[in-house]
Amino acid sequence: MSTVAIPSASVDAPAGHAEAAVPVLIRSAQDVSRIVNAGAAKGSNARIVIAIALGGVFLDAYDLTSLAYGIKDIAKQFALTPVQVGFVSSAITFGAILGALFGGYLTDRIGRYRVFMADMLFFVVAAIAAGLAPNAWVLGAARFLMGFGVGLDLPVAMAFLAEFSRVAGKGNKAASVASWCPAWYAATSTCYLLILGLYAILPEQHLGWLWRLTLAFGAVPALAIILVRSRYISESPVWAANQGDLEGAARILKRTYGVDAIVERAAVTATSASEPRRASWRNYGVLFNSTYRRRTILAAVIGSASSFGYNAIIFGLPVIITSFFAQGPLTTIVASLTLNLLFAFVGGLIGVRTAPTVGAWKMTVLGHALQFVSLIGLALIGRPSGGALVAAAILLLGGYLFGQGFGPGSHSMTYASLSYPTSLRGIGVGFNQTLVRTASTISLFLFPVLAGALGTKVFWVIAIAPLTSLLVLLAIRWEPSGYDIDGEDYRPVEPAPARAGACSCR
């Protein structure tokens, strides 16, 4: 049987094509990374792995959104004060802070597959417990546990998306990671569709069950993912190779990537001169060395600003729409669903499509600019009194969500995931999500309090978030799309190639 050895400097024939049926020889983790960067073979399971990883993102979004509509009923049923409402609302993000801190480390330490399977169990248990909660304390604890699962999931989901995608061209790493955004909005829309369906079929005297059923439904997709895990999900081949398991990486490439890889026997015991960094708590400090400091700051600001503003808007959307229309819950549900589908979801699809061509930096700048203008418009309108002003306010809300979709919504994770190579990706995303979830917690806690005290003037406060991120983006012009970030594990760090309108950043 003939084999094709992968050159030490380049891959002449990309393994991602159907003609790569001839076995390829791998000698190092760098060879495995090059195979992945070239793209999966046609008919492989790589896209299914990406879809399942997005299923985890779907669960994250669903669980974070599912309380938004029912919080008023919960407050009434459990006789909660505004401060108590803030604590119940933010319990999930308190859990996500801890989950991200530990999840990032564990994703790099024990692997992507094990962490992914563990967080699915968190979702099942927490969703059922939340749906059956007899009081606010149990509900808050269940939401905290659910948040811990969310925190665990995002670092590993982003690792799967980045490490099962090509480095350049259509469907590259940036596009795959950005696809977390439409998946998020699809979950948000699904949540509102479920609420709408339950609202239609539940008798009026049992509408108090609506929030319970919505929360408990989160266990269903988690169970579905658990059931299909053994057939399609596997460890990241690049992570396995970085741990020195070239044989395991070769098996994963053959099973999931459609590449018949064979390990050169001498490579099994060889020690690479550029061995990738091992997982360690000290790697959190590496995020602030001369290579990664500016990237870390940029990713943190984009993610935190995006999360603070978006959580305030999306959580407060039912309340905001109710104040605009001054009508019943059905109008509120339909309007929230329509805004998510027409603006946020469509924007997310545009973010995915433009990631390989326009890039993440330009789209994030445009998105934040649109958000800032929309929030200033909402603050100036205040509580609309006429039909024209109501229409303008709704369009401005849609503009904010549209800008979120194609801009920071898509690319906050692009920056968090693709600013670091495989050896640092879990830690990098985990640290980023710790800051992001802190911003979410502050936002979810403060919004009910600020909205009660300021009314529609709260939009002036929210507008500070996109403005801050916009200024930092103009100062740090790092473009991760199309750059071989995983190559930094195997060579001295070199500046990323500059793109139009965005310089490289070290």
C-alpha positions in Angstrom: 0.0 0.0 0.0 1.4 3.4 -1.0 1.4 6.3 1.3 1.9 10.0 0.8 4.0 11.8 3.3 3.0 15.3 4.3 5.8 17.7 3.7 7.2 19.5 6.7 6.5 22.9 5.3 3.3 22.6 3.4 0.5 20.3 2.2 0.6 20.2 -1.6 -2.7 18.3 -2.1 -5.3 19.4 0.4 -6.7 16.5 2.4 -10.1 18.0 2.3 -10.8 16.9 -1.3 -12.3 13.6 -2.4 -9.2 12.8 -4.4 -7.3 12.5 -1.1 -8.2 8.8 -0.9 -4.5 7.8 -0.9 -3.4 7.4 2.7 -1.4 10.4 4.1 1.5 10.0 6.5 1.6 12.1 9.6 4.7 12.7 11.7 3.7 15.4 14.1 0.8 17.4 15.6 1.6 20.1 13.1 0.8 17.7 10.2 -2.6 17.0 11.8 -3.2 20.7 12.1 -2.4 21.1 8.4 -4.8 18.4 7.4 -7.6 20.0 9.4 -6.8 23.4 7.9 -7.1 22.0 4.4 -10.7 20.9 5.0 -12.6 17.7 5.5 -13.2 15.2 2.7 -16.6 15.2 1.0 -19.1 12.9 2.8 -17.2 13.1 6.1 -18.8 13.6 9.5 -17.0 16.9 10.2 -20.1 19.0 9.4 -22.2 16.8 11.7 -19.8 17.4 14.5 -20.1 21.2 13.9 -23.9 20.8 13.9 -23.9 19.0 17.2 -21.5 21.6 18.7 -24.0 24.3 17.5 -26.7 22.2 19.2 -24.9 22.9 22.5 -24.9 26.6 21.6 -28.6 26.3 20.9 -29.1 25.0 24.4 -27.1 27.8 25.9 -29.3 30.4 24.2 -32.5 28.6 24.9 -31.8 28.3 28.6 -30.7 31.9 28.9 -33.8 33.2 27.0 -36.4 30.9 28.4 -37.0 33.0 31.6 -37.4 36.3 29.8 -41.1 36.1 29.1 -42.1 34.3 32.3 -40.3 36.5 34.8 -43.4 38.7 35.4 -45.5 35.6 36.2 -42.7 34.2 38.4 -42.4 37.5 40.3 -46.2 37.5 40.8 -46.4 33.8 41.8 -43.5 34.0 44.3 -44.2 37.6 45.4 -40.7 38.9 44.5 -39.4 42.4 44.9 -37.4 44.0 42.0 -34.1 43.1 43.7 -35.2 39.5 44.1 -36.3 39.4 40.4 -32.8 40.6 39.6 -31.2 37.8 41.6 -33.4 35.1 40.0 -32.8 36.5 36.6 -29.0 36.7 37.0 -28.5 33.3 38.8 -27.9 31.6 35.5 -25.1 34.0 34.6 -23.5 33.6 38.1 -23.3 29.9 37.3 -21.9 30.6 33.8 -19.1 32.7 35.3 -17.8 29.7 37.4 -18.6 27.3 34.6 -16.5 29.3 32.1 -13.6 29.7 34.5 -13.3 25.9 35.1 -14.7 24.8 31.7 -12.0 26.6 29.8 -9.2 24.9 31.8 -10.9 21.5 31.6 -11.4 21.8 27.9 -7.7 22.2 27.4 -6.8 19.7 30.2 -9.0 16.6 29.7 -10.3 17.3 26.2 -13.2 18.6 24.3 -15.3 15.5 24.1 -15.4 14.7 27.9 -16.4 18.3 28.8 -19.1 18.4 26.1 -20.7 15.3 27.4 -20.6 16.4 31.0 -22.3 19.7 30.3 -25.2 18.0 28.5 -26.1 16.3 31.8 -26.1 19.7 33.6 -28.7 20.9 31.1 -31.0 17.9 31.6 -31.0 18.0 35.4 -31.2 21.8 35.7 -34.0 22.2 33.2 -36.2 19.6 34.9 -35.5 21.1 38.3 -36.3 24.6 37.2 -39.6 23.5 35.6 -40.6 21.9 38.9 -39.3 24.6 41.3 -41.6 25.0 44.3 -40.2 28.4 45.2 -37.8 31.1 44.1 -34.8 29.6 46.0 -35.0 26.3 44.2 -35.6 28.1 40.9 -32.5 30.2 41.5 -30.4 27.2 42.4 -31.6 25.3 39.3 -30.8 28.3 37.1 -27.4 28.6 38.7 -26.7 24.9 37.9 -27.9 25.5 34.3 -25.6 28.5 34.0 -22.7 26.3 35.2 -23.5 24.0 32.2 -23.6 27.0 29.9 -20.2 28.1 31.1 -18.8 24.7 30.6 -20.3 24.4 27.1 -19.2 27.5 25.3 -15.4 27.0 25.5 -15.8 23.4 24.2 -18.4 24.3 21.6 -16.1 27.0 20.2 -13.1 24.6 20.2 -15.1 22.1 18.1 -16.2 24.8 15.7 -12.7 26.0 15.2 -10.9 22.7 15.2 -13.2 20.9 12.6 -13.0 23.7 10.0 -10.6 24.8 7.3 -8.5 27.9 7.7 -9.5 29.8 4.6 -12.2 30.0 2.0 -15.9 29.4 2.2 -16.9 27.8 5.6 -13.6 28.7 7.1 -12.9 28.8 10.9 -14.2 32.3 11.3 -17.4 31.4 9.5 -17.9 28.3 11.5 -17.4 30.1 14.8 -19.6 32.9 13.7 -22.4 30.4 13.0 -22.9 30.3 16.7 -24.8 33.5 16.3 -27.7 32.3 14.0 -27.8 29.2 16.1 -28.3 31.4 19.2 -31.1 33.4 17.5 -32.7 30.3 16.2 -32.9 29.1 19.8 -34.3 32.4 20.9 -36.9 32.2 18.2 -37.7 28.6 19.1 -38.2 29.7 22.7 -40.8 32.3 21.6 -42.4 29.9 19.2 -42.8 27.4 22.0 -44.3 30.1 24.3 -46.7 31.1 21.5 -47.8 27.5 21.0 -48.2 26.9 24.7 -50.1 30.2 25.1 -52.5 29.0 22.4 -53.3 25.6 23.8 -53.2 26.2 27.6 -56.5 27.1 29.3 -56.4 30.7 30.6 -56.6 29.5 34.2 -53.4 27.4 33.6 -51.2 30.1 31.9 -49.2 30.2 35.1 -47.7 26.8 33.9 -46.3 28.4 30.8 -43.0 29.4 32.3 -42.5 26.0 33.9 -43.1 24.1 30.7 -40.8 26.5 28.8 -38.0 26.0 31.3 -38.4 22.2 31.4 -38.4 21.8 27.6 -34.7 22.6 27.7 -34.0 19.0 28.7 -35.4 17.7 25.4 -32.6 18.9 23.0 -30.0 18.0 25.6 -31.3 14.4 25.7 -31.3 14.3 21.9 -27.6 15.3 21.8 -26.7 12.7 24.4 -28.4 10.0 22.3 -26.4 10.8 19.1 -23.1 11.4 20.7 -21.6 7.9 20.3 -22.2 7.9 16.6 -20.8 11.2 15.5 -19.0 13.1 18.3 -15.3 12.5 18.8 -12.3 14.3 20.3 -10.7 17.1 18.4 -7.9 15.6 16.3 -5.6 18.6 16.8 -6.1 18.5 20.6 -5.4 14.7 20.6 -2.2 15.3 18.5 -1.1 18.1 20.8 -1.3 15.6 23.7 1.1 13.3 21.9 -1.6 10.9 20.8 -0.9 10.8 17.0 -2.4 7.3 16.7 -5.7 8.6 18.3 -5.6 11.7 16.0 -5.2 9.5 13.0 -8.2 7.4 14.0 -10.3 10.6 14.5 -9.2 11.9 11.1 -10.3 8.7 9.4 -13.6 8.4 11.3 -14.7 12.0 11.3 -12.7 13.9 8.7 -12.7 11.3 6.0 -8.9 11.3 5.8 -7.0 8.0 5.8 -4.0 9.1 7.9 -1.2 6.8 8.9 1.3 7.6 11.6 5.0 7.2 10.8 6.2 4.7 13.5 9.3 6.7 14.4 7.0 9.8 15.1 5.2 8.0 17.9 8.2 8.1 20.2 9.8 11.3 18.8 9.8 14.5 20.8 9.0 17.6 18.8 11.3 20.6 19.2 8.2 22.8 19.1 5.9 20.8 21.4 2.6 22.6 22.0 2.0 24.2 25.4 0.4 21.9 27.9 -2.8 22.8 29.8 -2.1 24.6 33.1 -3.7 27.2 35.3 -0.6 29.3 34.5 -1.9 29.6 30.9 -4.3 32.3 32.1 -1.2 34.4 32.5 0.0 33.6 29.0 -3.1 35.4 27.7 -1.5 38.7 28.8 2.0 38.1 27.4 3.4 40.3 24.6 1.8 38.2 21.9 -1.7 37.8 23.2 -2.3 40.8 25.4 -3.9 43.2 22.9 -6.0 40.3 21.4 -7.2 39.4 24.9 -8.2 43.0 25.7 -10.0 43.4 22.4 -11.9 40.1 22.7 -12.9 40.9 26.3 -14.2 44.4 25.5 -16.2 43.2 22.4 -17.7 40.3 24.3 -18.5 42.2 27.5 -20.0 45.2 25.7 -22.0 43.0 23.4 -23.3 40.9 26.3 -24.1 43.8 28.5 -26.2 45.5 25.8 -27.8 42.5 24.3 -28.8 40.9 27.6 -30.5 44.1 28.7 -32.3 44.4 25.4 -33.3 40.8 24.9 -34.3 40.2 28.5 -36.2 43.5 28.6 -37.7 43.0 25.1 -41.1 41.7 26.3 -41.3 44.6 28.8 -40.1 47.1 26.2 -42.6 46.0 23.6 -45.4 45.9 26.2 -44.7 49.6 27.0 -44.7 50.5 23.3 -47.9 48.7 22.4 -49.7 48.8 25.8 -51.4 45.6 24.7 -51.7 42.0 25.9 -49.2 39.1 26.1 -50.0 37.7 22.7 -48.9 40.9 20.9 -45.7 40.9 23.0 -44.8 37.3 22.1 -45.5 37.7 18.4 -43.5 41.0 18.3 -40.5 39.5 20.1 -40.5 36.5 17.8 -40.8 38.7 14.7 -37.9 40.9 15.8 -35.7 38.0 16.5 -36.3 36.2 13.2 -36.3 39.3 10.8 -33.4 41.2 12.4 -31.2 39.1 14.7 -31.3 35.8 12.9 -31.0 37.3 9.4 -28.1 39.5 10.7 -26.4 36.4 12.1 -26.6 34.7 8.7 -25.0 37.7 7.1 -22.3 37.6 9.7 -21.5 34.0 8.8 -21.6 34.7 5.0 -19.3 37.7 5.2 -16.7 36.3 7.7 -14.4 34.8 5.0 -14.6 37.8 2.7 -15.2 41.0 4.6 -13.7 39.8 7.8 -14.6 40.1 11.5 -13.2 43.5 12.2 -15.1 45.5 9.7 -18.4 43.7 10.4 -18.0 44.2 14.2 -17.3 47.9 13.7 -20.4 48.3 11.5 -22.5 46.4 13.9 -21.6 48.4 16.9 -22.1 51.7 15.0 -25.6 50.6 14.1 -26.3 49.6 17.7 -25.1 52.9 19.1 -27.3 54.9 16.6 -30.3 52.7 17.4 -30.0 53.1 21.1 -29.6 56.9 20.9 -32.7 57.0 18.7 -34.6 54.9 21.3 -33.5 57.2 24.1 -34.6 60.3 22.2 -38.0 58.8 21.3 -38.7 57.7 24.9 -42.1 56.2 25.3 -43.7 56.6 21.9 -47.2 58.2 21.9 -48.2 57.9 18.2 -48.3 55.3 15.5 -45.3 56.7 13.6 -43.2 56.9 16.7 -44.1 53.4 17.7 -43.1 52.1 14.3 -39.8 54.1 14.5 -39.1 52.6 17.9 -39.7 49.1 16.7 -37.5 49.6 13.7 -34.7 51.0 16.0 -35.1 47.9 18.2 -34.8 45.8 15.0 -31.8 47.8 14.0 -30.0 47.1 17.3 -30.7 43.4 16.9 -29.6 43.4 13.2 -26.3 45.1 14.1 -25.9 42.6 16.9 -26.4 39.7 14.5 -23.9 40.5 11.8 -21.5 42.4 14.0 -20.5 41.6 17.7 -23.1 38.8 18.0 -21.3 36.8 15.3 -17.8 37.9 16.0 -17.4 38.2 19.7 -16.8 34.5 19.7 -14.6 34.8 16.5 -12.3 37.0 18.5 -12.5 34.9 21.7 -11.8 31.6 19.8 -9.5 32.6 17.0 -7.1 34.9 18.9 -5.5 31.8 20.4 -4.1 28.5 19.1 -5.4 25.0 20.1 -3.3 24.8 23.3 -4.8 28.1 24.6 -8.3 28.0 23.1 -10.2 26.6 26.0 -8.5 28.9 28.5 -8.9 31.8 26.2 -12.6 31.3 25.6 -13.1 30.4 29.3 -11.5 33.6 30.5 -13.4 35.7 27.9 -16.7 34.1 28.9 -15.9 34.7 32.6 -15.8 38.4 31.8 -18.7 38.3 29.4 -20.9 36.5 31.9 -19.9 39.0 34.6 -21.2 41.7 32.3 -24.4 39.6 31.7 -24.9 39.3 35.4 -24.5 43.0 36.0 -26.9 43.7 33.0 -29.6 41.2 34.1 -29.4 42.4 37.7 -29.4 46.1 36.9 -31.9 46.2 34.0 -35.0 45.7 36.1 -33.8 48.2 38.7 -32.6 50.8 36.1 -35.7 50.3 33.9 -37.9 50.9 37.0 -36.1 54.0 38.0 -35.2 55.5 34.6 -37.9 54.2 32.2 -36.9 54.5 28.6 -33.9 56.7 29.6 -32.2 53.4 30.4 -31.2 53.3 26.7 -28.7 56.1 27.4 -26.9 53.8 29.8 -27.0 50.8 27.4 -25.6 52.9 24.6 -22.3 53.2 26.5 -21.5 49.5 25.8 -21.3 49.6 22.0 -19.6 53.0 22.0 -16.8 51.7 24.3 -16.3 48.6 22.1 -16.3 50.7 19.0 -13.5 52.9 20.4 -11.4 49.9 21.4 -11.9 48.3 17.9 -10.6 51.5 16.3 -7.5 51.3 18.5 -6.8 47.6 18.1 -7.3 46.4 14.5 -6.8 42.6 14.9 -8.3 40.5 12.1 -8.6 36.8 12.9 -10.4 35.6 9.8 -8.2 33.7 7.4 -5.2 33.6 9.7 -3.6 30.2 10.7 -3.9 30.8 14.4 -3.2 27.1 15.2 0.1 27.4 13.5 1.3 29.5 16.5 1.5 26.3 18.5 4.3 25.0 16.2 6.4 28.0 15.3 7.7 31.3 16.7 4.8 33.7 16.6 4.7 35.9 13.5 2.5 38.9 12.8 -0.8 38.0 11.2 -1.2 39.3 7.6 -2.8 42.7 7.4 -6.2 43.0 5.7 -7.8 46.1 4.2 -8.8 48.4 7.0 -7.3 46.1 9.8 -3.7 45.8 10.7 -2.1 42.8 12.4 -1.9 42.9 16.2 0.6 41.1 18.4 
